[in-house]
Amino acid sequence: MTNQDRICVGAIAGAFGVKGEVRLKSFCSTPEDITSYAPLYSEDGSRSFTLKLTRGVKGGLAARMSGIATKEEADALRGLTLWADRDKLPSLPDDEFYHTDLIGLEVLDTGGARLGTVRAVHNYGAGDILEVFGPGRRQALLLPFTKAVVPTVDLTAGRIIADPPEDLE
């Protein structure tokens, strides 16, 4: 399995309580759906888990994970990202994308000039932002991932056409 065959669907924020539950951040549009994509894997694929949600908690969910029985074991998982097999995830509408599919795409402006490559996708609460890094740039170009600024995403061709506002270039 390569990382292209899996999508990051959540992360462990640490232990919850003293009986081995974890505090879970779900990256799914419906947070509770994360359990239906099990088994979930560590990023390197060396460990797999099933999840049983136990309750909602501030900033996420509390869950029991297979093989985790103590607070210490749960604490040891802090920061672990959880990955699901891509074929277990729902198909997306034409105008939605998994972040992992955008990373590495070449970004061109509407005139065909190369702006760089998508290095990361961020969301600080007001929508997705593409971090584009390219030759000749001292710092990354941050593009709002909206139809107006990014009118074309062509996964097959491996590129994005962007129309950044003039003050961003």
PyRosetta script that sets phi, psi and omega in degrees:
from pyrosetta import init, pose_from_sequence

init()
pose = pose_from_sequence("MTNQDRICVGAIAGAFGVKGEVRLKSFCSTPEDITSYAPLYSEDGSRSFTLKLTRGVKGGLAARMSGIATKEEADALRGLTLWADRDKLPSLPDDEFYHTDLIGLEVLDTGGARLGTVRAVHNYGAGDILEVFGPGRRQALLLPFTKAVVPTVDLTAGRIIADPPEDLE")
pose.set_psi(1, 130.7)
pose.set_omega(1, 173.2)
pose.set_phi(2, -99.0)
pose.set_psi(2, 167.6)
pose.set_omega(2, 178.9)
pose.set_phi(3, -64.6)
pose.set_psi(3, -23.4)
pose.set_omega(3, 177.3)
pose.set_phi(4, -68.1)
pose.set_psi(4, -20.4)
pose.set_omega(4, 179.3)
pose.set_phi(5, -85.8)
pose.set_psi(5, -5.4)
pose.set_omega(5, -179.4)
pose.set_phi(6, -130.6)
pose.set_psi(6, 152.3)
pose.set_omega(6, -179.7)
pose.set_phi(7, -123.9)
pose.set_psi(7, 138.1)
pose.set_omega(7, 177.1)
pose.set_phi(8, -73.4)
pose.set_psi(8, 120.7)
pose.set_omega(8, -176.6)
pose.set_phi(9, -114.4)
pose.set_psi(9, -5.8)
pose.set_omega(9, -179.5)
pose.set_phi(10, -178.4)
pose.set_psi(10, 178.4)
pose.set_omega(10, 178.4)
pose.set_phi(11, -150.7)
pose.set_psi(11, 154.0)
pose.set_omega(11, 178.5)
pose.set_phi(12, -93.4)
pose.set_psi(12, 126.2)
pose.set_omega(12, -179.5)
pose.set_phi(13, -94.7)
pose.set_psi(13, -6.4)
pose.set_omega(13, 178.8)
pose.set_phi(14, 135.3)
pose.set_psi(14, -169.6)
pose.set_omega(14, -179.3)
pose.set_phi(15, -78.0)
pose.set_psi(15, 153.0)
pose.set_omega(15, 172.5)
pose.set_phi(16, -126.9)
pose.set_psi(16, 113.5)
pose.set_omega(16, -177.8)
pose.set_phi(17, 77.2)
pose.set_psi(17, -164.6)
pose.set_omega(17, -174.2)
pose.set_phi(18, -115.8)
pose.set_psi(18, 6.2)
pose.set_omega(18, -175.1)
pose.set_phi(19, -110.2)
pose.set_psi(19, 24.0)
pose.set_omega(19, 173.7)
pose.set_phi(20, 91.7)
pose.set_psi(20, 2.7)
pose.set_omega(20, 176.0)
pose.set_phi(21, -73.8)
pose.set_psi(21, 155.1)
pose.set_omega(21, 176.9)
pose.set_phi(22, -115.7)
pose.set_psi(22, 153.7)
pose.set_omega(22, 170.1)
pose.set_phi(23, -91.4)
pose.set_psi(23, 122.6)
pose.set_omega(23, -170.9)
pose.set_phi(24, -116.1)
pose.set_psi(24, 132.0)
pose.set_omega(24, 171.3)
pose.set_phi(25, -103.0)
pose.set_psi(25, 118.2)
pose.set_omega(25, 178.7)
pose.set_phi(26, -95.6)
pose.set_psi(26, 133.5)
pose.set_omega(26, 177.9)
pose.set_phi(27, -98.5)
pose.set_psi(27, 11.7)
pose.set_omega(27, -179.2)
pose.set_phi(28, -83.2)
pose.set_psi(28, 149.2)
pose.set_omega(28, -179.0)
pose.set_phi(29, -62.0)
pose.set_psi(29, -34.0)
pose.set_omega(29, 168.6)
pose.set_phi(30, -110.9)
pose.set_psi(30, 102.8)
pose.set_omega(30, -170.5)
pose.set_phi(31, -50.4)
pose.set_psi(31, -38.0)
pose.set_omega(31, -176.9)
pose.set_phi(32, -68.0)
pose.set_psi(32, -17.9)
pose.set_omega(32, -179.1)
pose.set_phi(33, -64.7)
pose.set_psi(33, -16.3)
pose.set_omega(33, -176.4)
pose.set_phi(34, -54.6)
pose.set_psi(34, -33.3)
pose.set_omega(34, -178.3)
pose.set_phi(35, -67.8)
pose.set_psi(35, -26.7)
pose.set_omega(35, -176.9)
pose.set_phi(36, -78.0)
pose.set_psi(36, -6.0)
pose.set_omega(36, -179.8)
pose.set_phi(37, -99.3)
pose.set_psi(37, 7.2)
pose.set_omega(37, -178.2)
pose.set_phi(38, -65.7)
pose.set_psi(38, 153.9)
pose.set_omega(38, 3.2)
pose.set_phi(39, -73.5)
pose.set_psi(39, 148.7)
pose.set_omega(39, 175.6)
pose.set_phi(40, -102.9)
pose.set_psi(40, 148.4)
pose.set_omega(40, -173.2)
pose.set_phi(41, -120.2)
pose.set_psi(41, 155.3)
pose.set_omega(41, 168.1)
pose.set_phi(42, -69.2)
pose.set_psi(42, 162.9)
pose.set_omega(42, -175.5)
pose.set_phi(43, -57.6)
pose.set_psi(43, -37.9)
pose.set_omega(43, -179.7)
pose.set_phi(44, -83.6)
pose.set_psi(44, -3.1)
pose.set_omega(44, 176.9)
pose.set_phi(45, 79.5)
pose.set_psi(45, 3.4)
pose.set_omega(45, -175.4)
pose.set_phi(46, -76.6)
pose.set_psi(46, -20.0)
pose.set_omega(46, -179.8)
pose.set_phi(47, -129.3)
pose.set_psi(47, 147.6)
pose.set_omega(47, 175.2)
pose.set_phi(48, -132.5)
pose.set_psi(48, 152.4)
pose.set_omega(48, -174.7)
pose.set_phi(49, -141.9)
pose.set_psi(49, 150.6)
pose.set_omega(49, 162.2)
pose.set_phi(50, -108.4)
pose.set_psi(50, 156.3)
pose.set_omega(50, -176.7)
pose.set_phi(51, -122.5)
pose.set_psi(51, 146.9)
pose.set_omega(51, 169.5)
pose.set_phi(52, -132.3)
pose.set_psi(52, 112.8)
pose.set_omega(52, 179.7)
pose.set_phi(53, -69.4)
pose.set_psi(53, 138.3)
pose.set_omega(53, -179.2)
pose.set_phi(54, -110.7)
pose.set_psi(54, -30.5)
pose.set_omega(54, 178.8)
pose.set_phi(55, -175.7)
pose.set_psi(55, 164.8)
pose.set_omega(55, 172.1)
pose.set_phi(56, -84.6)
pose.set_psi(56, 142.1)
pose.set_omega(56, 176.7)
pose.set_phi(57, -133.1)
pose.set_psi(57, 164.9)
pose.set_omega(57, -179.0)
pose.set_phi(58, -56.3)
pose.set_psi(58, 123.8)
pose.set_omega(58, 177.1)
pose.set_phi(59, 77.4)
pose.set_psi(59, 13.1)
pose.set_omega(59, 178.4)
pose.set_phi(60, 167.6)
pose.set_psi(60, -145.1)
pose.set_omega(60, -177.0)
pose.set_phi(61, -132.6)
pose.set_psi(61, 152.4)
pose.set_omega(61, 169.8)
pose.set_phi(62, -100.8)
pose.set_psi(62, 142.2)
pose.set_omega(62, -176.4)
pose.set_phi(63, -149.4)
pose.set_psi(63, 155.2)
pose.set_omega(63, 169.0)
pose.set_phi(64, -99.5)
pose.set_psi(64, 136.8)
pose.set_omega(64, 178.7)
pose.set_phi(65, -116.5)
pose.set_psi(65, 140.6)
pose.set_omega(65, 179.1)
pose.set_phi(66, -57.9)
pose.set_psi(66, 135.3)
pose.set_omega(66, 176.9)
pose.set_phi(67, 84.4)
pose.set_psi(67, 0.0)
pose.set_omega(67, -179.5)
pose.set_phi(68, -116.0)
pose.set_psi(68, 115.0)
pose.set_omega(68, -173.7)
pose.set_phi(69, -121.4)
pose.set_psi(69, -13.8)
pose.set_omega(69, -176.1)
pose.set_phi(70, -125.8)
pose.set_psi(70, 161.4)
pose.set_omega(70, 176.7)
pose.set_phi(71, -59.1)
pose.set_psi(71, -39.8)
pose.set_omega(71, -179.2)
pose.set_phi(72, -63.4)
pose.set_psi(72, -42.9)
pose.set_omega(72, 177.6)
pose.set_phi(73, -64.1)
pose.set_psi(73, -40.7)
pose.set_omega(73, 179.1)
pose.set_phi(74, -65.6)
pose.set_psi(74, -44.0)
pose.set_omega(74, 178.4)
pose.set_phi(75, -60.3)
pose.set_psi(75, -35.8)
pose.set_omega(75, -178.6)
pose.set_phi(76, -65.4)
pose.set_psi(76, -18.6)
pose.set_omega(76, -179.1)
pose.set_phi(77, -89.4)
pose.set_psi(77, -3.4)
pose.set_omega(77, -178.4)
pose.set_phi(78, -51.6)
pose.set_psi(78, 129.5)
pose.set_omega(78, 179.6)
pose.set_phi(79, 89.7)
pose.set_psi(79, -9.7)
pose.set_omega(79, 179.8)
pose.set_phi(80, -67.8)
pose.set_psi(80, 129.0)
pose.set_omega(80, 174.1)
pose.set_phi(81, -90.4)
pose.set_psi(81, 147.8)
pose.set_omega(81, -178.3)
pose.set_phi(82, -111.9)
pose.set_psi(82, 130.1)
pose.set_omega(82, -173.7)
pose.set_phi(83, -119.8)
pose.set_psi(83, 138.4)
pose.set_omega(83, 179.1)
pose.set_phi(84, -114.3)
pose.set_psi(84, 150.4)
pose.set_omega(84, 174.8)
pose.set_phi(85, -62.0)
pose.set_psi(85, 131.0)
pose.set_omega(85, -177.8)
pose.set_phi(86, -54.7)
pose.set_psi(86, -38.5)
pose.set_omega(86, -176.6)
pose.set_phi(87, -70.1)
pose.set_psi(87, -9.8)
pose.set_omega(87, 175.5)
pose.set_phi(88, -88.9)
pose.set_psi(88, -14.2)
pose.set_omega(88, -177.5)
pose.set_phi(89, -86.4)
pose.set_psi(89, 153.7)
pose.set_omega(89, -179.9)
pose.set_phi(90, -68.9)
pose.set_psi(90, 152.5)
pose.set_omega(90, 172.6)
pose.set_phi(91, -70.5)
pose.set_psi(91, 147.1)
pose.set_omega(91, -178.1)
pose.set_phi(92, -100.1)
pose.set_psi(92, 151.3)
pose.set_omega(92, 172.6)
pose.set_phi(93, -61.6)
pose.set_psi(93, 164.1)
pose.set_omega(93, -176.1)
pose.set_phi(94, -57.1)
pose.set_psi(94, -28.1)
pose.set_omega(94, -176.0)
pose.set_phi(95, -100.6)
pose.set_psi(95, 16.0)
pose.set_omega(95, 176.7)
pose.set_phi(96, -124.0)
pose.set_psi(96, 148.5)
pose.set_omega(96, -175.4)
pose.set_phi(97, -141.8)
pose.set_psi(97, 148.8)
pose.set_omega(97, 169.5)
pose.set_phi(98, -77.0)
pose.set_psi(98, 135.2)
pose.set_omega(98, -178.2)
pose.set_phi(99, -52.1)
pose.set_psi(99, -40.6)
pose.set_omega(99, -177.0)
pose.set_phi(100, -60.4)
pose.set_psi(100, -27.6)
pose.set_omega(100, 179.4)
pose.set_phi(101, -76.6)
pose.set_psi(101, -21.0)
pose.set_omega(101, -178.6)
pose.set_phi(102, -85.9)
pose.set_psi(102, -31.2)
pose.set_omega(102, -177.0)
pose.set_phi(103, -66.1)
pose.set_psi(103, 129.4)
pose.set_omega(103, -179.0)
pose.set_phi(104, 96.2)
pose.set_psi(104, -10.0)
pose.set_omega(104, 179.2)
pose.set_phi(105, -72.4)
pose.set_psi(105, 144.1)
pose.set_omega(105, 175.4)
pose.set_phi(106, -75.5)
pose.set_psi(106, 141.0)
pose.set_omega(106, 179.2)
pose.set_phi(107, -115.5)
pose.set_psi(107, 123.6)
pose.set_omega(107, 178.2)
pose.set_phi(108, -116.7)
pose.set_psi(108, 151.9)
pose.set_omega(108, 173.8)
pose.set_phi(109, -84.9)
pose.set_psi(109, 177.9)
pose.set_omega(109, -174.6)
pose.set_phi(110, -67.1)
pose.set_psi(110, -13.8)
pose.set_omega(110, 175.9)
pose.set_phi(111, -94.6)
pose.set_psi(111, -0.3)
pose.set_omega(111, 178.4)
pose.set_phi(112, 93.2)
pose.set_psi(112, 0.3)
pose.set_omega(112, 178.5)
pose.set_phi(113, -76.0)
pose.set_psi(113, 139.4)
pose.set_omega(113, -178.3)
pose.set_phi(114, -75.8)
pose.set_psi(114, 124.6)
pose.set_omega(114, 176.4)
pose.set_phi(115, -94.3)
pose.set_psi(115, -26.0)
pose.set_omega(115, -179.1)
pose.set_phi(116, 144.5)
pose.set_psi(116, -154.8)
pose.set_omega(116, -177.5)
pose.set_phi(117, -129.0)
pose.set_psi(117, 142.1)
pose.set_omega(117, 177.6)
pose.set_phi(118, -69.0)
pose.set_psi(118, 120.8)
pose.set_omega(118, -179.9)
pose.set_phi(119, -99.4)
pose.set_psi(119, -29.7)
pose.set_omega(119, -179.2)
pose.set_phi(120, -159.5)
pose.set_psi(120, 163.0)
pose.set_omega(120, 173.0)
pose.set_phi(121, -123.7)
pose.set_psi(121, 125.6)
pose.set_omega(121, -178.5)
pose.set_phi(122, -116.6)
pose.set_psi(122, 154.9)
pose.set_omega(122, 171.1)
pose.set_phi(123, -142.9)
pose.set_psi(123, 111.9)
pose.set_omega(123, -179.4)
pose.set_phi(124, -100.8)
pose.set_psi(124, 14.2)
pose.set_omega(124, 175.7)
pose.set_phi(125, 113.9)
pose.set_psi(125, -17.2)
pose.set_omega(125, -177.3)
pose.set_phi(126, -111.7)
pose.set_psi(126, 18.5)
pose.set_omega(126, -179.0)
pose.set_phi(127, 118.0)
pose.set_psi(127, 165.3)
pose.set_omega(127, -177.6)
pose.set_phi(128, -74.5)
pose.set_psi(128, 147.0)
pose.set_omega(128, 177.7)
pose.set_phi(129, -129.6)
pose.set_psi(129, 129.3)
pose.set_omega(129, 176.9)
pose.set_phi(130, -89.9)
pose.set_psi(130, 129.9)
pose.set_omega(130, 174.3)
pose.set_phi(131, -96.3)
pose.set_psi(131, 113.3)
pose.set_omega(131, -176.0)
pose.set_phi(132, -111.5)
pose.set_psi(132, 127.6)
pose.set_omega(132, 180.0)
pose.set_phi(133, -124.6)
pose.set_psi(133, 136.2)
pose.set_omega(133, -178.6)
pose.set_phi(134, -150.1)
pose.set_psi(134, 172.5)
pose.set_omega(134, -179.9)
pose.set_phi(135, -61.8)
pose.set_psi(135, 141.6)
pose.set_omega(135, 178.3)
pose.set_phi(136, 82.4)
pose.set_psi(136, -1.0)
pose.set_omega(136, 179.2)
pose.set_phi(137, -100.4)
pose.set_psi(137, 130.4)
pose.set_omega(137, 174.8)
pose.set_phi(138, -81.4)
pose.set_psi(138, -28.3)
pose.set_omega(138, 177.2)
pose.set_phi(139, -137.2)
pose.set_psi(139, 162.4)
pose.set_omega(139, -177.1)
pose.set_phi(140, -68.7)
pose.set_psi(140, 148.5)
pose.set_omega(140, 172.5)
pose.set_phi(141, -90.3)
pose.set_psi(141, 125.0)
pose.set_omega(141, 179.8)
pose.set_phi(142, -103.6)
pose.set_psi(142, 113.6)
pose.set_omega(142, -177.4)
pose.set_phi(143, -108.3)
pose.set_psi(143, 126.0)
pose.set_omega(143, 172.3)
pose.set_phi(144, -61.2)
pose.set_psi(144, 132.0)
pose.set_omega(144, -178.0)
pose.set_phi(145, -88.3)
pose.set_psi(145, 74.2)
pose.set_omega(145, 179.0)
pose.set_phi(146, -122.0)
pose.set_psi(146, 162.3)
pose.set_omega(146, 178.2)
pose.set_phi(147, -59.6)
pose.set_psi(147, -35.1)
pose.set_omega(147, -178.4)
pose.set_phi(148, -67.7)
pose.set_psi(148, -40.8)
pose.set_omega(148, -176.2)
pose.set_phi(149, -89.9)
pose.set_psi(149, -32.7)
pose.set_omega(149, -179.5)
pose.set_phi(150, -125.4)
pose.set_psi(150, 80.4)
pose.set_omega(150, -175.5)
pose.set_phi(151, -72.0)
pose.set_psi(151, -23.1)
pose.set_omega(151, -174.9)
pose.set_phi(152, -135.0)
pose.set_psi(152, 127.2)
pose.set_omega(152, 170.1)
pose.set_phi(153, -122.6)
pose.set_psi(153, 116.1)
pose.set_omega(153, -178.8)
pose.set_phi(154, -117.0)
pose.set_psi(154, 92.9)
pose.set_omega(154, -178.3)
pose.set_phi(155, -64.1)
pose.set_psi(155, -36.1)
pose.set_omega(155, -178.7)
pose.set_phi(156, -62.4)
pose.set_psi(156, -44.3)
pose.set_omega(156, -179.9)
pose.set_phi(157, -83.0)
pose.set_psi(157, -11.4)
pose.set_omega(157, 178.5)
pose.set_phi(158, 73.3)
pose.set_psi(158, 34.9)
pose.set_omega(158, -179.6)
pose.set_phi(159, -146.9)
pose.set_psi(159, 160.8)
pose.set_omega(159, 177.8)
pose.set_phi(160, -124.3)
pose.set_psi(160, 136.9)
pose.set_omega(160, 172.6)
pose.set_phi(161, -103.1)
pose.set_psi(161, 125.2)
pose.set_omega(161, -177.3)
pose.set_phi(162, -120.9)
pose.set_psi(162, 148.8)
pose.set_omega(162, 176.4)
pose.set_phi(163, -125.6)
pose.set_psi(163, 72.2)
pose.set_omega(163, -174.2)
pose.set_phi(164, -66.9)
pose.set_psi(164, 144.5)
pose.set_omega(164, 172.8)
pose.set_phi(165, -56.8)
pose.set_psi(165, 147.2)
pose.set_omega(165, -174.5)
pose.set_phi(166, -58.3)
pose.set_psi(166, -30.4)
pose.set_omega(166, -179.3)
pose.set_phi(167, -74.5)
pose.set_psi(167, -10.3)
pose.set_omega(167, 178.2)
pose.set_phi(168, -90.0)
pose.set_psi(168, -30.2)
pose.set_omega(168, -175.3)
pose.set_phi(169, -67.0)
pose.dump_pdb("model.pdb")
